[in-house]
Amino acid sequence: MRYFRSMQHFTNHSLSTYNTFGLPAKAQNLWLVANEDDLLALHAKGIFAQKHLILGGGSNILLTRDFDGHVVVLQNSGKRIIGQDENEVEVQFAAGERWHTCVMWALQHNFGGIENLALIPGTAGAAPMQNIGAYGVEVKDSFKQLRAFHKASGEFRTFSHSQCAFGYRESVFKNELKDAYIIWEVNFALSTQNHKLHLAYGAINTVLQQKGITAPNIQQVAEAVIEIRQSKLPDPAKIGNSGSFFKNPVVDADFAEKLKREHTDMPMYAAEDGKVKLAAGWLIEQCGWKGKVVGATGAHKQQALVLVNYGGATGSEIWQLAINIQQSVKEKFGVQLQPEVNVY
């Protein structure tokens, strides 16, 4: 196959630099994919019919063991304007682009809609799969469409907003179409003027007020978000982590009311379909895990929702910590925490 002459391929290769936990698991085969020809070549070789794992930034994965198959890392790049009118612009990000880089690029062009999602780790391709969100904004709010590679047929398909079936940290690619497609390019519809700001969630307003900013622009909102995240979340380059390890649980309103009577200071937020979202970090903290160190693992001292590798931890040790946290939250509150990360 002529395509393999340019594609990078390694055997028995460490994945420590390809996952933000910094775990030393190895891949039997590692492929670095930079263009569509590389994808087609892997399909022609039958790689996607064998045991394989697709990685972007490796920020939403916990590797508990070596991977005895093919690991495919997406490294395609590109950020471009597809079309624009007076009020809106459609932009396209390659799946291999770092998400935060895409947010900063949009802000440099004064394109609004994703500024609250600044500094979220991972790639543009993972953003719609996970429907990433922060500070009252989710990817689905500005998502337009995406183009994905069907691993079985070797053909590309375009998915509209409705076809992605977005939910809380969910999409069709985590459910009905799990492992069927590789997201390759993602399009967003962003504002070019009269930007709609989302300031009510978290400490954004507080930070802006401390800076004396009363009429913020989207760049200042992003700066506030970055400041908040940096004060609460560890840098994966310094301490291995995957960001929020668990989803914020969503419960029925009646159960939420019962919890509120028993725990009057429990934070709660309105969710879809009349349900109530609880703060997983708060639940974990109340169970005494915040800042607790277990071997080389622990729940971070600033944010209990973030599990960390302090150096030398294995994926199985981090997973055991997660199980212990789940059990204690279940016992104390009757709430089952679900991992936000993918565990292998």
C-alpha positions as CSV (number, residue, x, y, z in Angstrom):
1,M,0.0,0.0,0.0
2,R,1.6,3.3,-1.1
3,Y,-0.1,5.2,1.8
4,F,1.9,3.3,4.4
5,R,5.2,4.9,3.2
6,S,4.2,8.2,4.9
7,M,2.1,7.1,7.8
8,Q,3.9,6.5,11.1
9,H,3.5,3.0,12.6
10,F,5.1,1.7,15.8
11,T,5.0,-1.6,17.6
12,N,4.9,-2.3,21.3
13,H,4.9,1.4,21.8
14,S,4.2,3.3,25.1
15,L,1.0,5.3,25.2
16,S,2.2,7.5,28.1
17,T,2.3,10.6,25.9
18,Y,-1.0,9.8,24.3
19,N,-3.2,9.9,27.4
20,T,-3.4,12.8,29.9
21,F,-3.2,10.5,32.9
22,G,0.3,9.7,31.7
23,L,-0.3,6.0,32.1
24,P,2.5,3.7,30.8
25,A,0.2,1.2,29.0
26,K,1.6,0.0,25.7
27,A,0.0,-0.5,22.3
28,Q,0.8,-3.6,20.3
29,N,0.5,-1.4,17.2
30,L,0.3,2.4,17.1
31,W,-0.7,4.3,14.0
32,L,-0.5,8.1,13.6
33,V,-3.2,9.3,11.1
34,A,-2.8,12.7,9.5
35,N,-5.0,12.6,6.4
36,E,-7.9,10.9,4.7
37,D,-5.5,8.7,2.7
38,D,-4.2,7.3,6.0
39,L,-7.7,6.3,7.1
40,L,-8.5,4.7,3.8
41,A,-5.2,2.8,3.9
42,L,-6.0,1.4,7.4
43,H,-9.4,0.4,6.2
44,A,-7.9,-1.4,3.1
45,K,-5.5,-3.2,5.4
46,G,-8.5,-4.4,7.6
47,I,-7.3,-2.6,10.7
48,F,-10.8,-1.5,11.7
49,A,-12.1,-5.1,11.5
50,Q,-9.5,-6.1,14.1
51,K,-9.2,-5.0,17.7
52,H,-8.6,-1.3,17.7
53,L,-8.9,1.9,19.7
54,I,-9.3,5.4,18.4
55,L,-7.5,8.2,20.3
56,G,-7.6,12.0,19.9
57,G,-6.0,13.9,22.8
58,G,-6.3,11.0,25.2
59,S,-8.0,13.3,27.7
60,N,-11.1,11.2,28.3
61,I,-9.6,7.7,28.7
62,L,-8.4,5.5,31.5
63,L,-6.0,2.7,30.3
64,T,-6.1,-0.1,32.9
65,R,-3.8,-2.4,30.9
66,D,-1.7,-2.8,27.7
67,F,-3.8,-2.7,24.5
68,D,-3.2,-5.8,22.5
69,G,-4.4,-4.5,19.2
70,H,-4.2,-1.3,17.0
71,V,-4.3,2.1,18.5
72,V,-5.1,4.8,16.0
73,V,-4.2,8.4,17.0
74,L,-5.9,11.2,15.0
75,Q,-3.6,14.0,14.1
76,N,-5.3,15.7,11.2
77,S,-5.3,19.5,11.5
78,G,-7.0,22.6,10.1
79,K,-9.3,25.4,11.1
80,R,-11.2,27.3,8.4
81,I,-14.2,29.5,7.7
82,I,-16.9,27.7,5.6
83,G,-19.3,30.6,5.1
84,Q,-20.3,33.8,6.7
85,D,-23.1,36.4,6.7
86,E,-23.7,39.6,8.8
87,N,-24.6,37.8,12.0
88,E,-23.1,34.3,11.8
89,V,-20.2,32.3,10.6
90,E,-19.8,28.6,9.9
91,V,-16.3,27.3,10.9
92,Q,-14.8,23.8,10.5
93,F,-12.2,22.2,12.8
94,A,-10.3,19.1,12.0
95,A,-10.8,16.3,14.6
96,G,-7.2,16.2,15.5
97,E,-7.0,19.9,16.5
98,R,-6.7,20.7,20.2
99,W,-10.1,22.0,21.4
100,H,-8.7,24.9,23.4
101,T,-6.7,26.0,20.3
102,C,-9.9,26.1,18.3
103,V,-11.6,28.2,21.0
104,M,-8.7,30.6,21.0
105,W,-8.8,30.8,17.2
106,A,-12.5,31.6,17.2
107,L,-11.9,34.4,19.8
108,Q,-9.1,35.9,17.7
109,H,-11.7,36.3,14.9
110,N,-14.3,37.6,17.4
111,F,-16.5,34.5,16.8
112,G,-18.8,33.8,19.8
113,G,-20.5,30.8,21.2
114,I,-17.8,28.5,22.6
115,E,-15.9,30.9,24.9
116,N,-17.3,29.2,28.0
117,L,-15.6,26.0,26.8
118,A,-12.1,27.4,26.9
119,L,-9.3,25.3,28.4
120,I,-11.2,22.0,28.2
121,P,-8.7,19.3,27.3
122,G,-9.0,17.1,24.3
123,T,-9.5,17.4,20.6
124,A,-12.2,18.9,18.4
125,G,-13.2,15.5,17.3
126,A,-14.0,14.3,20.8
127,A,-16.0,17.5,21.6
128,P,-19.3,16.4,19.9
129,M,-18.9,12.8,20.8
130,Q,-18.9,13.7,24.5
131,N,-21.0,16.8,24.0
132,I,-18.5,18.6,26.3
133,G,-19.8,21.4,28.4
134,A,-18.9,23.9,31.1
135,Y,-20.3,27.0,32.8
136,G,-23.8,26.7,31.3
137,V,-22.7,25.9,27.7
138,E,-22.5,22.7,25.7
139,V,-21.1,21.9,22.3
140,K,-24.6,21.1,21.0
141,D,-25.5,24.8,21.5
142,S,-23.4,25.9,18.6
143,F,-22.8,22.7,16.7
144,K,-23.8,22.6,13.0
145,Q,-22.7,19.3,11.6
146,L,-19.8,16.8,11.4
147,R,-18.2,14.5,8.9
148,A,-17.3,11.0,10.0
149,F,-15.6,8.0,8.6
150,H,-17.6,4.7,8.7
151,K,-15.1,2.0,9.7
152,A,-17.0,-0.9,8.2
153,S,-17.7,0.6,4.7
154,G,-14.7,3.0,4.4
155,E,-17.1,5.8,3.4
156,F,-17.6,9.3,4.8
157,R,-21.0,10.5,6.1
158,T,-22.3,13.9,7.2
159,F,-24.3,14.0,10.5
160,S,-26.7,16.9,11.2
161,H,-27.4,18.3,14.7
162,S,-30.5,16.1,15.2
163,Q,-28.7,13.0,13.9
164,C,-26.1,13.3,16.6
165,A,-28.8,12.9,19.3
166,F,-27.0,15.0,21.9
167,G,-27.6,14.6,25.6
168,Y,-25.8,15.4,28.8
169,R,-22.2,14.2,28.0
170,E,-23.8,12.0,25.4
171,S,-24.3,11.6,21.7
172,V,-25.2,8.9,19.2
173,F,-21.5,8.1,18.9
174,K,-21.5,6.9,22.6
175,N,-24.7,4.9,22.2
176,E,-26.3,3.5,19.0
177,L,-23.3,4.2,16.8
178,K,-20.6,3.6,19.4
179,D,-17.4,2.5,17.7
180,A,-19.0,2.6,14.3
181,Y,-17.5,6.0,13.1
182,I,-14.4,8.1,13.4
183,I,-15.3,11.8,13.7
184,W,-13.1,13.6,11.2
185,E,-14.3,17.2,10.9
186,V,-16.7,19.3,13.0
187,N,-18.6,22.4,11.9
188,F,-19.9,25.1,14.2
189,A,-22.3,28.1,13.7
190,L,-20.8,31.0,15.7
191,S,-21.9,34.5,16.1
192,T,-20.1,37.5,14.6
193,Q,-21.8,40.2,16.5
194,N,-24.4,40.7,19.3
195,H,-22.9,37.7,21.1
196,K,-25.1,36.0,23.6
197,L,-23.1,35.7,26.8
198,H,-23.6,33.0,29.5
199,L,-22.4,34.4,32.8
200,A,-24.8,33.0,35.4
201,Y,-23.1,29.6,35.9
202,G,-20.3,29.2,38.4
203,A,-18.0,32.0,39.3
204,I,-17.8,33.8,36.0
205,N,-19.7,36.9,37.1
206,T,-17.7,37.0,40.4
207,V,-14.3,37.0,38.5
208,L,-15.5,39.7,36.1
209,Q,-16.7,41.9,38.9
210,Q,-13.4,41.5,40.7
211,K,-11.7,42.8,37.6
212,G,-14.1,45.7,37.4
213,I,-15.7,44.5,34.1
214,T,-19.3,45.3,33.9
215,A,-19.9,44.9,30.2
216,P,-17.7,41.9,29.2
217,N,-16.9,40.8,25.7
218,I,-16.4,37.2,24.7
219,Q,-12.7,37.4,25.1
220,Q,-13.0,38.6,28.7
221,V,-15.5,35.8,29.4
222,A,-13.0,33.2,28.1
223,E,-10.3,34.8,30.2
224,A,-12.5,34.5,33.3
225,V,-13.2,30.9,32.5
226,I,-9.5,30.1,32.0
227,E,-8.7,31.8,35.3
228,I,-11.4,29.7,37.2
229,R,-10.3,26.5,35.6
230,Q,-6.6,27.1,36.3
231,S,-7.4,27.8,39.9
232,K,-9.5,24.6,40.4
233,L,-8.1,22.0,38.0
234,P,-4.6,20.5,37.8
235,D,-2.6,20.9,34.6
236,P,-2.3,17.4,33.0
237,A,1.3,18.4,31.9
238,K,2.2,18.6,35.6
239,I,-0.2,16.1,37.3
240,G,-1.8,13.3,35.3
241,N,-5.5,13.6,35.1
242,S,-8.5,13.5,32.7
243,G,-10.4,16.4,34.0
244,S,-13.8,15.5,35.5
245,F,-13.8,11.8,36.0
246,F,-17.5,11.4,36.8
247,K,-20.6,12.9,35.3
248,N,-22.8,15.2,37.4
249,P,-25.7,12.8,38.2
250,V,-29.2,13.7,37.0
251,V,-32.1,12.5,39.2
252,D,-35.8,12.8,39.5
253,A,-37.3,15.9,41.1
254,D,-38.9,13.9,43.9
255,F,-35.6,12.2,44.9
256,A,-33.8,15.6,44.6
257,E,-36.4,17.1,47.0
258,K,-35.8,14.3,49.5
259,L,-32.0,14.9,49.3
260,K,-32.5,18.6,49.8
261,R,-34.5,18.0,53.0
262,E,-31.7,15.8,54.3
263,H,-28.8,18.0,53.1
264,T,-30.0,21.6,52.9
265,D,-26.7,22.9,51.5
266,M,-26.6,20.5,48.6
267,P,-26.2,22.4,45.3
268,M,-28.7,21.5,42.6
269,Y,-29.4,22.7,39.1
270,A,-32.4,22.4,36.7
271,A,-32.0,19.7,34.0
272,E,-34.0,18.7,31.0
273,D,-37.4,17.0,31.3
274,G,-38.0,18.4,34.8
275,K,-35.1,16.5,36.3
276,V,-32.4,17.9,38.6
277,K,-28.6,17.8,38.2
278,L,-26.5,17.3,41.3
279,A,-22.8,18.3,41.7
280,A,-20.7,15.2,41.7
281,G,-17.7,17.0,43.1
282,W,-19.8,18.1,46.1
283,L,-21.0,14.6,46.7
284,I,-17.5,13.2,46.6
285,E,-16.2,16.0,48.9
286,Q,-18.9,15.2,51.5
287,C,-17.6,11.6,51.5
288,G,-14.2,12.8,52.6
289,W,-12.3,12.2,49.3
290,K,-11.3,15.7,48.4
291,G,-7.5,16.0,48.7
292,K,-7.2,12.4,49.9
293,V,-4.1,10.5,48.6
294,V,-4.2,6.8,48.1
295,G,-0.8,5.4,47.0
296,A,0.1,7.3,43.9
297,T,-3.5,8.3,43.2
298,G,-6.1,10.6,44.7
299,A,-8.9,13.1,44.4
300,H,-7.4,16.5,43.7
301,K,-7.2,19.0,46.6
302,Q,-9.0,21.7,44.7
303,Q,-11.6,19.7,42.9
304,A,-12.7,16.3,44.2
305,L,-14.2,15.5,40.8
306,V,-10.7,15.2,39.3
307,L,-8.8,12.0,40.0
308,V,-5.1,12.3,39.6
309,N,-1.9,10.3,39.0
310,Y,0.7,11.8,41.3
311,G,3.4,9.7,39.5
312,G,3.8,6.0,38.9
313,A,0.2,5.0,39.3
314,T,-1.4,2.4,37.1
315,G,-4.7,2.6,35.4
316,S,-6.1,-0.2,37.5
317,E,-5.2,1.7,40.7
318,I,-7.0,4.8,39.5
319,W,-10.0,2.6,38.6
320,Q,-10.1,1.0,42.0
321,L,-10.1,4.5,43.5
322,A,-13.0,5.4,41.3
323,I,-14.9,2.3,42.4
324,N,-14.3,3.2,46.1
325,I,-15.6,6.7,45.5
326,Q,-18.7,5.4,43.8
327,Q,-19.4,3.0,46.6
328,S,-19.1,5.7,49.3
329,V,-21.3,8.2,47.4
330,K,-23.9,5.4,46.9
331,E,-23.9,4.5,50.6
332,K,-24.2,8.1,51.8
333,F,-26.6,9.6,49.3
334,G,-28.1,6.7,47.3
335,V,-26.7,8.2,44.1
336,Q,-24.8,6.1,41.6
337,L,-22.0,8.1,40.0
338,Q,-21.2,7.3,36.3
339,P,-17.7,7.7,34.8
340,E,-17.3,10.4,32.2
341,V,-14.1,8.8,31.0
342,N,-13.9,5.7,28.9
343,V,-12.3,2.9,30.7
344,Y,-10.2,0.2,28.9
